């Protein structure tokens, strides 16, 4: 199974400041079609997860442009340019290259 | 508007069976792979199973293989998860999700399954 490792697991951030979350996979997530089968999700308190980024760097429809994804191979990063109060929740990375699909442990973002 | 609505979650005794449903609206259900993902209380997300558009390809997590069966009825726009031989560790909120090239772009609100005596 592909192991996904996120860091940090806890992220206190002051509103208006940037934030960054890293995710590393135990093997490359590059698909034969040239895209990385890697995505980021946010689970707000009491809600279902919602996709933020797919294929490593593509922002999903309706996601604010303060969210950006980057990376390749086995190392990926989610950046929030200016954190807002509504960004609190748990962020998960996920690989969809091979089954079993696997998630990172989750990073809990809280407002200072 | 794409909507996924799960149902069927209840409290059941260990060893029991349950069938979850996920009703899909707002898109052409028969053209997308679908997934089940679960989340135990206070824990992270865990992938459970997936099925292709036609219902001819299925995959399972090792923890549920042989006990759970994923299926779909494209005429009814509904995804199912038949859960047998339930264990306490199967207690979780179960989400259905639509797959787009290795990502889940839409998720349901989840349905809670509790396995307890």
Interface residues (C-beta under 8 A of the other chain):
Chain A: X31 X33 X35 X37 X38 X39 X41 X43 X48 X49 X50 X51 X54 X55 X60 X90 X92 X94 X95 X96 X97 X99 X100 X101 X102 X103 X104 X105 X106
Chain B: X35 X37 X44 X45 X46 X47 X50 X59 X61 X62 X95 X99 X100 X101 X102 X103 X104 X105 X106 X107 X108 X109 X110
